[in-house]
Amino acid sequence: MITNKSVLAWIDEMKTLVNPDNVVFIDGSESQLEELRAQAVKSGEMIKLNEDLLPGCYLHRTAVNDVARVEGRTFICSKKEEDAGPTNNWMEPKKAYEMLFNIAKGSYAGRTMYIIPYSMGPVGSEFSKIGFELTDSIYVVLNMVIMTRVGQEVVDALGDSEDWIKGLHCKCNIEEENRYICHFPEDNYIISVNSGYGGNVLLGKKCFALRIASFLGKNEGWMAEHMLILGLENPQGEIKYIAAAFPSACGKTNLAMLIPPEKYRKLGYKVWCVGDDIAWMRIGSDGRLWAVNPENGFFGVAPGTNENSNPNALAATRKNTIFTNVALNLDNNTVWWEGLDKNPPKNALNWKGEKWDYTKYDKADKVNTSGAHPNSRFTAPAVNCPCISSEFNSGKGVPISAIVFGGRRAKAAPLVYQSRSWQNGVFVGSIMASETTAAATGAVGVVRNDPMAMKPFCGYHMADYFGHWLEMGKKLGDKAPKIFNVNWFRTDDEGNFIWPGFGDNMRVLNWILARCEDKVDAVETPIGYVPNIDDLDIEGVDVSEETLKELLTVDKDVWTKETENIAKFYEQFGDRLPKEIKDEFEGLKNRLK
């Protein structure tokens, strides 16, 4: 039950606008959720899967024109255009509200309005923020219940406060030409119309937890980052925490749920997952940087997830999970996707619900010939993950020892290097970039800049965002985490990866933590500090000392060319780019000479 006057007034206003037949408050109780699941199965919105093999699991199919986040239809509606910055689409707020409310008007007629009170982060934690999402989709309700903390306790925690985020989602007619995901940072408001796909409609996720939260963080003195959080436990039982940012297709979830190589497992090393996607970070009473994962579940890409690539993620999907746009195996009423195993079902429906012939699969036309859509998803409760951290629900968060940036670079970045300082580390994050692969674009090595992996998710001007990082560093002083960059994707001249990756990435994490504790020296290069050959453990892995030397080489010619790309990228920020970042760039160019 809601008694908060600001919440009730907004709900009444929205009811008048969208005109629902019924209104249902989501209290988070299992009995209510079970009723909603049954309704969704009856209407065909979801398919109940094999209860013996996948207990509590369901399959959902989105419209074929609605299968991914739509960056071109995503807007930051700040009062001033310059505050949205060159990396965001902008729309004038008054115009945006008018357009969106016209689209939403009467769209709930014949439908039910579901009121979802949700907390990003453990309920009652000083890190946490509360939102209300109104939706006409049971699919959204059931996903939000997995991805966030939902129910009456959230309403109770809010009390009479007006500090909460408004979220309106209207499926409307799922029209592409009228699809908009709009954020009003100064108003704490998110509106999504004409989509039913998770990334556009689970408003707690990227919309709130990054775009709105990054703006709140800047104003309130904390950080909302597109980062995994993992804890690395050594044989003595000490756990150190790392936050890491990677663009898509760079192994973020795999790293978050890393399984140590056998040698390390036998010694007693363990890795604990606190989060695989988003970190909210604040300076604690001890002056250190502390982080929580504001989410309660995983919204993971299904294709490529298997027993070898990420057994922990796969285990998380075995119960109480919602699968979106994967193939349905009709023989046993379970799901399948490309890369799950080498046994595609002979009797199956594809992600569109059509009869599927696995022999017609064509890598060049995945969308039309694959069983599962390339961006098909699983929404799984974090508690299902075998390596979930005991600190996952901790309201105080975990202390961060190191921040890691990474990307997919064939030649430029070495396997690992440490920044020269926090300020230099912010520069390193600002020049983060990843190369496209041939499969995706037909051209290898097209560099896409994605600072801190936040380009699609920063809710304000990116140059001001760099400035906020610099401010946080000043506040942290000598207690700031050390900043590193990694690259698991270095290749030889034939284009073969020369680092094994996956569990062996732990060898690099061990060096990173050793550097944080001043236990090992390093070699200075123009871009930062790389390991001494002897300090990176390659025992038991198929990497020669010669290959390791290549992995750690910083090629001045390649980096001199890289500075041209950096200069071009920085141009768009003009005078708003912080002086400290310009100074770091000049320093790099001078060292390369």
C-alpha positions in Angstrom: 0.0 0.0 0.0 1.3 3.5 -0.9 0.7 6.5 1.3 3.5 8.8 -0.1 1.7 11.9 -1.4 4.1 12.6 -4.2 3.9 9.0 -5.5 0.1 8.9 -5.3 -0.3 12.3 -7.1 1.9 11.1 -10.0 0.1 7.7 -10.3 -3.2 9.6 -10.4 -1.9 11.9 -13.1 -0.7 8.9 -15.2 -3.9 6.9 -14.7 -5.8 9.9 -16.2 -3.3 9.9 -19.1 -3.1 6.2 -20.1 -6.6 5.2 -19.0 -6.1 1.6 -17.7 -9.0 -0.8 -17.1 -7.4 -2.1 -13.9 -4.6 -1.1 -11.5 -2.5 -3.6 -9.7 0.1 -2.8 -7.0 3.0 -5.2 -7.1 3.7 -6.2 -3.5 6.4 -8.7 -4.4 4.6 -11.7 -2.8 5.1 -15.1 -4.3 1.3 -15.7 -4.5 0.8 -12.6 -6.6 3.7 -13.3 -8.9 2.5 -16.9 -9.4 -0.9 -15.5 -10.4 0.7 -13.1 -12.9 2.8 -16.0 -14.4 -0.3 -18.0 -14.9 -2.0 -15.0 -16.6 1.0 -14.5 -18.9 1.0 -18.2 -19.9 -2.8 -18.1 -20.6 -2.5 -15.0 -22.8 0.5 -16.5 -24.7 2.9 -13.7 -23.4 5.1 -16.4 -21.9 5.6 -20.2 -22.3 6.1 -22.4 -19.2 9.1 -24.6 -19.7 9.8 -28.1 -18.5 9.3 -28.0 -14.7 11.6 -31.0 -14.0 14.5 -29.7 -16.1 14.1 -26.0 -15.8 11.9 -25.4 -12.6 10.2 -22.0 -12.5 11.5 -21.0 -16.0 9.6 -19.3 -18.9 10.2 -18.3 -22.5 9.1 -15.0 -23.9 9.3 -13.7 -27.5 9.4 -10.0 -28.3 8.1 -8.5 -31.6 10.6 -9.1 -34.4 11.1 -5.3 -34.8 12.0 -5.0 -31.1 15.0 -7.1 -30.2 17.7 -4.8 -28.8 18.4 -1.4 -27.2 17.8 1.4 -29.7 20.6 4.0 -29.2 19.2 6.1 -32.1 15.8 6.4 -30.3 17.3 7.0 -26.8 17.4 10.6 -25.6 18.8 12.7 -22.8 16.2 15.5 -22.3 18.3 18.0 -20.3 17.1 21.6 -20.1 20.1 22.8 -22.1 21.3 20.9 -25.2 25.0 21.4 -24.3 24.5 19.5 -21.0 23.6 16.4 -22.9 26.9 16.6 -24.8 28.0 15.3 -28.2 27.8 11.6 -27.4 24.0 11.7 -26.6 20.9 12.4 -28.6 19.1 15.4 -27.1 15.5 16.6 -27.2 14.0 19.7 -25.6 12.1 18.5 -22.4 8.8 20.4 -23.1 8.7 19.1 -26.6 9.6 15.5 -25.5 7.0 15.4 -22.7 4.3 16.6 -25.2 5.3 14.1 -27.8 5.5 11.2 -25.4 2.3 11.9 -23.5 0.5 12.2 -26.9 1.8 8.7 -27.8 1.0 7.3 -24.4 -2.5 8.9 -24.1 -5.2 6.2 -23.7 -2.7 3.4 -24.5 -3.6 1.3 -21.4 -7.3 1.1 -22.5 -8.3 -2.5 -22.1 -5.1 -3.2 -20.3 -3.9 -3.3 -16.6 -1.5 -0.7 -15.1 1.0 -2.5 -12.9 2.7 -0.3 -10.2 6.2 -1.6 -9.5 8.0 -0.1 -6.4 11.6 -1.1 -6.7 15.0 -0.4 -5.0 18.2 -0.2 -6.9 20.6 -1.7 -4.3 19.8 -3.4 -1.0 16.6 -1.9 0.6 17.6 0.8 3.1 21.3 1.0 2.1 22.8 4.5 1.9 23.9 3.5 -1.6 20.4 2.6 -2.7 17.8 4.6 -4.7 14.1 4.0 -5.1 12.0 4.1 -8.3 8.4 3.4 -9.4 7.8 1.9 -12.8 4.3 1.9 -14.3 3.9 -0.7 -17.0 1.2 -2.5 -19.0 3.4 -5.6 -19.4 3.5 -8.7 -17.1 6.8 -9.5 -18.8 8.3 -6.3 -17.4 6.9 -6.9 -14.0 8.4 -10.4 -13.8 11.7 -9.2 -15.1 11.9 -6.3 -12.7 11.2 -8.7 -9.8 14.3 -10.6 -10.8 16.5 -7.6 -11.6 15.6 -5.3 -8.7 14.3 -5.5 -5.1 10.5 -5.1 -5.5 7.6 -4.9 -3.0 6.0 -3.2 0.0 9.3 -3.0 2.0 10.5 -0.6 -0.7 7.5 1.7 -0.2 8.1 1.5 3.6 11.8 2.5 3.1 10.8 5.5 1.0 8.3 6.8 3.6 7.2 10.4 2.8 10.4 11.3 0.9 10.1 12.9 -2.6 13.5 11.4 -3.5 12.5 8.8 -6.0 12.6 8.1 -9.8 9.5 8.2 -12.0 9.3 5.6 -14.8 6.5 5.2 -17.3 6.5 2.4 -19.8 3.8 1.9 -22.4 3.9 -0.9 -24.9 1.5 1.0 -27.2 1.6 -0.8 -30.6 5.4 -1.6 -30.6 5.8 0.8 -33.5 9.5 1.3 -34.5 8.8 4.8 -35.9 7.2 5.9 -32.6 9.7 4.1 -30.3 11.4 6.5 -27.7 13.4 5.9 -24.6 13.7 9.3 -22.9 15.5 10.5 -19.8 14.9 13.7 -18.0 17.8 13.9 -15.6 16.8 17.2 -13.9 13.3 15.7 -13.2 14.2 12.2 -12.2 11.9 10.9 -14.9 12.2 8.1 -17.5 9.6 7.4 -20.2 9.7 4.5 -22.6 7.1 4.0 -25.4 6.5 1.4 -28.1 9.0 -1.2 -27.0 8.7 -4.5 -25.1 12.4 -5.4 -25.2 14.1 -5.7 -21.8 16.9 -3.1 -22.4 14.4 -0.5 -23.3 11.7 -1.3 -20.8 13.3 -2.6 -17.6 13.7 1.0 -16.5 15.7 0.2 -13.4 18.6 -1.2 -15.6 20.6 1.1 -17.9 18.0 3.9 -17.8 18.0 4.5 -14.1 21.1 2.6 -12.9 23.4 4.4 -15.4 21.9 7.3 -17.3 19.9 8.9 -14.4 22.3 7.6 -11.7 25.4 9.0 -13.4 23.8 12.5 -13.3 22.7 12.0 -9.6 26.3 10.8 -8.8 27.8 13.9 -10.3 25.5 16.1 -8.3 25.7 14.1 -5.1 29.4 13.1 -5.1 29.3 9.4 -6.0 29.8 7.3 -9.1 27.5 5.1 -11.2 29.6 3.0 -13.5 29.2 0.3 -16.2 31.4 -2.1 -14.2 31.5 -5.6 -12.9 32.6 -6.1 -9.3 34.6 -9.3 -8.3 36.3 -10.4 -5.1 39.5 -12.4 -5.4 40.2 -14.6 -2.4 43.8 -15.7 -1.8 44.8 -19.0 0.0 45.0 -17.0 3.3 41.3 -16.2 3.0 41.8 -12.5 2.3 39.5 -11.0 -0.3 40.4 -8.0 -2.4 37.8 -6.4 -4.7 38.2 -5.2 -8.3 35.8 -3.1 -10.4 36.2 -3.4 -14.2 34.7 -1.8 -17.3 34.6 -3.3 -20.7 32.7 -2.5 -23.9 30.4 -5.3 -25.2 32.0 -8.5 -26.6 35.0 -8.2 -24.3 34.3 -10.9 -21.8 32.8 -8.8 -18.9 30.4 -11.5 -17.5 33.1 -14.2 -18.0 35.5 -12.2 -15.9 32.8 -11.4 -13.2 32.2 -15.1 -12.8 35.8 -16.3 -13.4 36.8 -19.8 -12.5 40.5 -19.9 -11.4 42.8 -22.3 -13.3 43.3 -25.7 -11.7 46.7 -24.7 -10.2 45.1 -21.8 -8.4 42.0 -23.7 -7.3 44.3 -26.3 -5.7 46.2 -23.6 -3.8 42.9 -22.3 -2.5 42.2 -19.2 -4.7 38.5 -18.3 -5.3 36.7 -15.7 -7.2 33.4 -14.2 -5.9 30.9 -12.3 -8.1 29.4 -9.2 -6.6 28.0 -7.9 -9.9 28.5 -8.5 -13.7 27.3 -5.1 -15.1 26.8 -2.1 -12.9 28.7 -0.6 -9.9 27.6 2.3 -7.7 30.5 3.6 -5.7 30.8 6.0 -2.8 33.6 7.2 -0.5 33.3 5.4 2.8 33.9 6.7 6.3 37.4 5.3 6.1 38.1 7.4 3.0 38.3 4.4 0.6 36.0 3.8 -2.4 33.2 1.3 -1.7 30.9 -0.3 -4.3 27.6 -2.1 -4.4 25.9 -3.8 -7.3 22.5 -2.0 -7.6 20.9 -4.9 -9.4 19.5 -8.1 -8.1 19.9 -10.4 -11.1 21.7 -10.9 -14.4 20.3 -9.8 -17.8 22.8 -11.8 -19.9 23.3 -12.5 -23.6 22.4 -16.2 -24.1 24.4 -17.1 -27.3 27.9 -18.3 -26.5 27.1 -19.0 -22.9 28.0 -22.6 -22.2 29.6 -25.1 -19.8 33.1 -24.1 -21.0 32.8 -20.3 -21.6 30.8 -19.5 -18.4 29.6 -22.4 -16.3 28.6 -20.1 -13.4 26.3 -18.0 -15.7 24.8 -21.2 -17.2 24.1 -22.6 -13.7 22.4 -19.3 -12.8 19.8 -19.9 -15.5 18.8 -23.4 -14.4 15.8 -22.2 -12.3 13.4 -19.2 -11.9 14.8 -17.7 -15.1 13.0 -15.9 -18.0 14.5 -16.6 -21.4 13.9 -14.0 -24.2 14.1 -14.8 -27.9 15.9 -18.2 -27.7 14.9 -21.4 -29.5 12.3 -23.8 -28.0 13.1 -27.5 -28.1 9.7 -29.1 -28.7 10.9 -32.6 -27.8 11.5 -31.8 -24.1 10.1 -28.2 -23.7 13.5 -26.7 -22.9 15.5 -23.9 -24.5 18.5 -23.8 -26.8 20.8 -21.2 -28.3 23.8 -21.1 -30.6 27.0 -21.9 -28.6 25.1 -23.8 -25.8 26.3 -27.1 -27.1 26.9 -28.9 -30.4 23.5 -30.6 -30.4 20.9 -28.2 -32.0 17.4 -29.6 -31.5 15.9 -31.4 -34.5 12.4 -30.5 -33.5 12.3 -26.8 -32.5 10.8 -23.4 -33.0 13.2 -20.4 -33.6 13.1 -17.1 -31.7 10.2 -15.9 -33.9 8.1 -19.0 -33.0 8.6 -20.5 -36.5 9.5 -24.1 -37.2 13.3 -24.1 -37.3 15.7 -26.2 -39.4 19.2 -26.1 -37.9 20.8 -27.3 -41.1 20.0 -24.0 -42.8 22.0 -22.0 -40.4 24.1 -19.3 -42.1 26.6 -17.3 -40.1 26.3 -14.4 -42.5 22.5 -14.1 -41.8 22.2 -15.0 -38.1 19.0 -13.1 -37.4 17.0 -15.1 -40.0 18.7 -18.5 -39.8 19.7 -19.0 -36.1 17.5 -20.7 -33.5 18.1 -17.9 -31.0 18.4 -14.2 -31.9 22.0 -13.1 -31.6 20.9 -10.7 -28.8 18.6 -13.2 -27.0 18.7 -13.0 -23.3 18.3 -14.7 -19.9 17.0 -12.9 -16.8 18.3 -14.9 -13.9 18.3 -14.2 -10.1 21.8 -13.5 -8.8 21.3 -15.8 -5.9 21.4 -18.7 -8.4 25.0 -18.1 -9.3 27.3 -20.6 -7.6 30.0 -18.0 -7.1 27.8 -15.1 -5.8 29.6 -13.2 -3.1 28.5 -13.3 0.5 28.7 -9.5 0.3 26.1 -9.3 -2.5 23.3 -8.1 -0.3 25.6 -6.0 2.0 24.2 -2.5 2.3 27.7 -1.2 3.1 29.3 -2.5 -0.1 32.8 -3.7 -0.7 36.1 -1.7 -0.7 37.7 -1.4 -4.2 41.4 -2.0 -4.5 41.7 -1.6 -8.2 39.8 -0.3 -11.2 40.4 -2.0 -14.5 39.6 -0.8 -18.0 39.8 -3.0 -21.1 39.0 -3.4 -24.7 39.5 -5.5 -27.8 42.8 -4.4 -29.4 44.9 -6.5 -31.8 48.1 -4.6 -31.4 47.9 -1.3 -29.5 47.3 -2.2 -25.8 49.6 -4.6 -24.0 48.1 -7.5 -21.9 48.1 -5.2 -18.8 49.5 -1.9 -17.8 49.1 0.3 -14.8 48.3 4.0 -15.1 50.9 6.5 -13.7 48.3 8.1 -11.3 44.6 8.5 -10.7 44.6 11.5 -13.1 46.5 9.5 -15.7 44.1 6.6 -15.1 41.1 8.8 -15.9 42.9 9.7 -19.2 43.4 5.9 -19.8 39.7 5.3 -19.2 38.8 8.3 -21.5 40.7 6.8 -24.4 39.2 3.3 -24.1 38.4 1.8 -27.4 37.5 -1.5 -29.0 38.1 -2.9 -32.5 35.3 -4.4 -34.5 35.6 -8.0 -35.7 35.2 -9.2 -39.2 32.1 -11.2 -38.4 30.4 -8.1 -37.2 31.3 -5.5 -39.8 33.2 -7.0 -42.6 36.2 -4.8 -41.7 38.7 -5.8 -39.0 40.2 -3.2 -36.7 37.7 -0.3 -37.0 38.3 1.5 -33.7 35.2 2.5 -31.7 35.8 4.8 -28.8 33.9 4.0 -25.7 35.2 5.9 -22.7 34.9 3.9 -19.4 32.4 1.7 -21.5 29.9 4.5 -20.7 29.4 6.1 -24.1 25.8 4.9 -24.6 25.0 5.2 -20.8 26.3 8.6 -19.5 23.4 10.8 -18.7 25.2 14.1 -19.2 28.1 15.7 -21.0 31.0 13.2 -21.3 33.7 15.9 -20.7 31.9 16.8 -17.4 31.9 13.1 -16.6 35.7 13.0 -17.0 35.8 16.0 -14.7 33.7 14.2 -12.1 36.2 11.3 -12.1 39.0 13.8 -11.5 37.1 15.4 -8.6 36.5 12.0 -7.0 40.2 11.3 -7.3 41.0 14.5 -5.5 38.6 13.6 -2.6 40.1 10.0 -2.4 43.7 11.3 -2.3 46.2 8.5 -1.5 43.3 6.1 -0.8 42.2 6.1 -4.4 42.2 2.6 -6.1 45.0 2.0 -8.6 43.8 2.1 -12.2 44.9 -0.5 -14.8 44.1 -1.4 -18.4 43.9 -4.9 -19.8 43.7 -6.4 -23.2 42.9 -10.2 -23.5 42.7 -9.9 -27.3 46.2 -9.2 -28.5 46.9 -11.2 -31.8 49.9 -12.4 -33.7 50.5 -11.5 -37.4 48.0 -14.2 -38.6 45.3 -12.8 -36.4 45.3 -15.5 -33.7 44.8 -14.6 -30.1 48.1 -15.1 -28.2 46.7 -15.0 -24.6 44.4 -17.9 -23.6 42.0 -15.7 -21.6 39.1 -17.0 -19.6 40.3 -18.5 -16.2 43.9 -17.6 -17.0 43.0 -13.9 -16.8 43.3 -14.5 -13.0 47.1 -14.5 -13.5 46.8 -10.9 -14.6 44.4 -10.0 -11.7 47.0 -11.4 -9.3 49.7 -9.1 -10.7 47.3 -6.2 -10.5 46.6 -6.8 -6.8 50.3 -7.4 -6.1 50.9 -3.9 -7.6 48.1 -2.4 -5.4 50.0 -3.8 -2.4 53.5 -2.7 -3.6 54.6 -6.3 -3.7 56.2 -6.2 -7.2 58.1 -3.7 -9.3 57.1 -2.8 -12.9 58.7 -1.5 -16.1 58.0 2.1 -17.1 56.8 2.6 -20.7 55.4 5.7 -22.4 51.8 4.6 -21.6 52.2 3.3 -18.1 53.8 0.4 -16.1 53.9 -3.1 -17.4 54.9 -6.3 -15.5 58.4 -7.6 -15.3 58.5 -10.9 -17.2 59.2 -12.9 -14.1 56.3 -11.3 -12.1 53.5 -12.7 -14.3 53.0 -16.4 -13.6 52.7 -18.4 -16.8 53.5 -21.8 -15.3 51.1 -24.4 -16.7 49.8 -22.3 -19.5 50.6 -22.5 -23.2 52.4 -19.2 -23.4 56.2 -19.0 -24.0 58.4 -16.3 -22.5 58.9 -14.9 -26.0 55.1 -14.6 -26.4 54.8 -13.0 -23.0 57.3 -10.4 -24.1 55.2 -9.7 -27.2 52.1 -9.5 -25.1 53.8 -6.8 -22.9 55.4 -4.8 -25.7 54.4 -1.2 -26.2 55.0 -0.3 -29.8 55.8 3.4 -30.1 54.8 3.6 -33.7 51.4 2.0 -33.1 50.8 4.4 -30.2 51.9 7.5 -32.1 49.2 6.5 -34.7 46.8 6.0 -31.8 47.3 9.6 -30.7 45.8 10.7 -34.0 42.6 8.8 -33.2 42.6 10.2 -29.6 42.9 13.8 -30.9 40.1 13.3 -33.3 37.9 11.8 -30.6 38.6 14.7 -28.2 37.8 17.3 -30.8 34.1 16.9 -30.2 34.4 18.0 -26.5 36.0 21.4 -27.3 36.8 23.6 -24.4 34.7 21.5 -22.1 37.5 18.8 -22.0 39.2 19.1 -18.6 42.7 20.7 -18.6 44.0 17.7 -16.7 43.0 15.4 -19.5 44.6 17.6 -22.1 47.8 17.7 -20.0 47.8 13.9 -19.8 47.5 13.6 -23.5 50.4 16.0 -24.1 52.4 14.0 -21.6 51.8 10.8 -23.6 52.7 12.4 -26.9 56.0 13.8 -25.3 56.9 10.4 -23.9 56.3 8.7 -27.2 58.8 11.1 -28.8 
